[in-house]
Amino acid sequence: MDSDDLGLFGPGSVTWKVHEEPILIVAGLRSLYLQALHPRAMAGVAQNSNYRTDAWGRLVRTATYVATTVYGTTAEAEAAGARLRRLHDRLRATDPVTGESFRVDEPDLLRWVHVTEVESFLSTARRAGLPLTDDEVDGYYTEQRRSAALVGLDPATVPGTANEVAEYYRAVRPELRMTREAAETAVFLTAPPLPWKLSLPARLGLTLGPPRWAYLGIAGTAFGLLPAWARRMYGGLGLPTTSLSADLTVRALRLGFAAVPRRYLEGPLIQAAKERAARHAATSLAG
């Protein structure tokens, strides 16, 4: 029955194993820093998005979309993908270098966003201490081709192994630039306006209250987890010690999340998926 549909991945998948990690909140931020280095992709976002005035709403919508594709039923995931494709279908932007008008759903741009996102999820989880074999790493990338198909990509054109992802980055790096929009986006990601209740200390004249310090720590860790070549493009350090510091911090953050009861970290989509999986397992045993 549809109510027990396990979705695109299901229990036992590497995708579920990776996305059960609350530390992926850091991964999401890392992917945004990385995505901003693509001038054409950045132009598409800047010219069609209200991310500066609705940063947290956009974050929630993106997180909900990812959770739906990972933990929703097959029908829910496909419906979410269809909505996103309809939205992208009508969006256009102007290339900041050539002045050319382009569609934001060009395959090259969709592929860049997809690869930077899934690579950020995987590498952050692994560097935070999630044990994954090399086969599981390749399995995750292969599984995530299903997510790529939802946004309109041909899965065969999407990197499906760690080696293919590394080769993709090598091929695309000549297209990346440190533009003014990338710099402005990086500054915004590092110090965005906090939601009203969390920004109350600033309204009282306390410019760096606990929420701001906490967010700055997460943003600094996300930036430190970037590939060395990306940090250098931003003018940051590309030294191995920068990566080591980020690794130590992200591992500590993961341990901190582990101390929080899972019920406080799992949204309704994850809970519903686990309930469906439990019913499916019970039915299989009964059969």
N, C-alpha and C positions, 0 to 999 in steps of 0.2 A: 504494500500500500504506500501511496505517496508520502504519508505522514512519517513513514519509517525510512524514506529514501536517505541514503548516506551522503549524497552530494557528489561533487566532482572528485573528492579525495577519500575521506572516511578514515576510521581508526586503522592503525597499522601503516598509514602513509607517512612519508617523511614530512610532508606538508603539515600534518596535524602535530607531529612531534616538534617541529620548529615553531609553529605559530601558537603553541601553548605557552611560549615563553613571554612573560610580561616585559622583558627587557627589549622587546621589539619596538617599544615606544622610542628608544634611542635610535634604532635602525631606521625608522621612518624619517627622523630628522636628518640622519646621515644622508639618506637618499635625496632629500631636497637640496642639501648643500651640493651634492654631486650633479644633480639634474640642472642646476642653475648655470653650470659651466658650458652648456650647449646653447649658443646664442639664438638659434632658431627656435629651439624648444622653450627657452626663457622668454622670447618675444611672444610666443603663443600664449603663455601663461599671463604675462604682464598685460597684454592687450585684450584679454578676454576674461580676466578674473578679478574679483574683489578681495583678493587674499589679504591686502593690507588693512581693509576695514572690517573684514570678517575672518580673521586668521583662524580663530578657534572653531568657528562654524565649519570652515573648510576642512580643518583637521578632523573634526568629528565625522563629517560626511565621507572623507576618504577612508578613515578607519572602519566605518560601517560598511563601505563597499568591499574592502578587503576581507572583513569578517564574513560578509555574506557569501563571497566567492569561495572562501575556505570552509566555512561551517554550515552554510545554508544548504537547503535541498538543491537538487539539480535544477529544478524549475526556478527557485529563488535566485540562484547564481546566474542562470541564463537571462532571467528578467532584468537583473541588475546590469549585466553586460549590454543588453539591448538598450536600456535607458542611457547608458554612457555613450554608446555608439550614436544614438539619435542626437544627443547633446553635441558631440564632436562634429557630427555631419554638417551642422550649420555654422560652425565657427571658422573664421578666417583671421589671418594676421599678416603683418608686413615684415619682410626680412629686414633687419636693421642695417645690413651691409649692402644688399643689392636693391632694396626697395621693392622687391618682388612680393606679390600677394601669394599666400600659400594656405593650404588647408591644415588645420592642426591635427588632423587624423592621417597625415602622411605616414606610411609604414615606417620610414626611418625614424620619425619622431616618436611614434608609439613604441617602437622597439627600444629606443634609448630609455624611455621612462620605465618600460617593463624590466629591462635588464638591470638598471641601476636600483630599482626597487627590490627585486628578488635577491640580487647579489648583496644588497645591504641587509636584508632580513637574515640571510644565511650566514654571512661573514660575522655579523654582530652577535648572533646567537652562539656561533662556534667560538668566537673570541671571548665571550662571556662565560664559557665553560660547558656549553651543551656538548656532550660527546656525540660526534658524528663520524662515521667511517667515510673514506673516500667514495665508496659505492653509494652511501646515503647522500652525500653531497651531490653526486651526479644524478641520483634519483630525484632529489628535490628539484633540480633544474629541469629535468625531463618532465616531472609532474606539472611544473609551473607553465609548461607550454599550453596546458588547458586554460589557464588564466589568460595567457596571451591571446588565445583564440577568442575569448569573450570580448576583447576590445577591438577585434577585427583583423588580427594578424594571422598570417598563414603559419601554423606551428612549425613547419619545416624550415622557416626562415629565422627562427628564434634559437639562440644558443641553448643547448640541452645538456651540456656537461661543463665541469669547471674549466677544462681546457678550452672549450668553445667560448666561454665567457671571457677568459683571459685574452683570447685572440680577438674577440669583438672589441674589447677595450683598446687593444693595440691598434686596431684598424680605425677606430673612431676618434682617437686622441688628436689627430691633426685638425679635426673640425672644432675642437673645444677652444674657448677663449675666456680670458678674464675681462668681461665687459663691465660697463658701468652698471647695467641692470643686474649682473651677477653679484657685483660688490654690494649694491644696495639691498639685494635679496639676502645675502649672507648677513649683513648687519641686522636686517629685520628679523631673520631667523634666530639670531643670537639674543636679541633683546626686543621681542614683540610686546605689544600692549597686553597686560594680563587681564583676564576676565574681571569684571567689576569687583566682586567680593575679594578676589585675591589681590587686587590692586589697591585695596583700602589703605594699607600702610602708606603708599605713595600719596594718597589723597590727604593723609594726615601729616604729610611732610617727611615721612620716613622713606627715603628713596630706594633703599635696598632691604626690604623686609625678607623674612624667611622664604616666601614663595619665589621671589626674584633670585635669591641666592641659589635655591634648589634648581630652578630652571637654567640658570647660567652654568651650573655644574653639569647638567645633562647636555646642554648645547656644546660646551667645551669638550665633553667626552665624545659626542657625535662627530664633531669636527676632527678630533684626534684619531678617530677610527677610519677616516678617509684614506684612500691610497696615498702614498707619499707624493706621487706626481700631482694629485689633485690639491693637496695642501700647498705644494710649491706654487701652483697656479694662483692660489689665493694669496700668495706672499707669506704663507706660514712655513713652519719648519718641516723639512722632510726627513729629519733624522730618525734613526731607529728608536731612540729614547722617547720620542713623542708617541710612537705607537705603543711602546712598553707602558708608558704612563696611562694611556687610554685603555689598554688591556687590563691593567690592575684596577682601574676605576670601574670599568664595565663589569668585571667579575665581582667587585664589592657590591655594585648595584643589584646584580642578579641574586646574590646572597641575601640582600636586604628584602627583595621581593619574595624570596622563598620563605621568609619569616611571616609573611602576611597570609592569612587564611585564603585559600583559593576562591571561596565564594565572593570575596571582595574584589577579586581581580578578573573574574570571568563574567562577561556580559551575557545577556539572554540568548544571543545566537549560539555561543559556545555551550551554554547549559542545555539548550534545546538539542543541539547536535549530539551531545553526550547521552542525553536521554534516549534519542532515537537509536544510537549505537547500542545502548544497553538492551533496548527492546529487541533489536535485530539479533543480538547475541543470544538472548533468552529464547527467541523463536527458533534459532538455528540449533540450539541444544535440545529443545523440545522435539524438533523434527528428527 
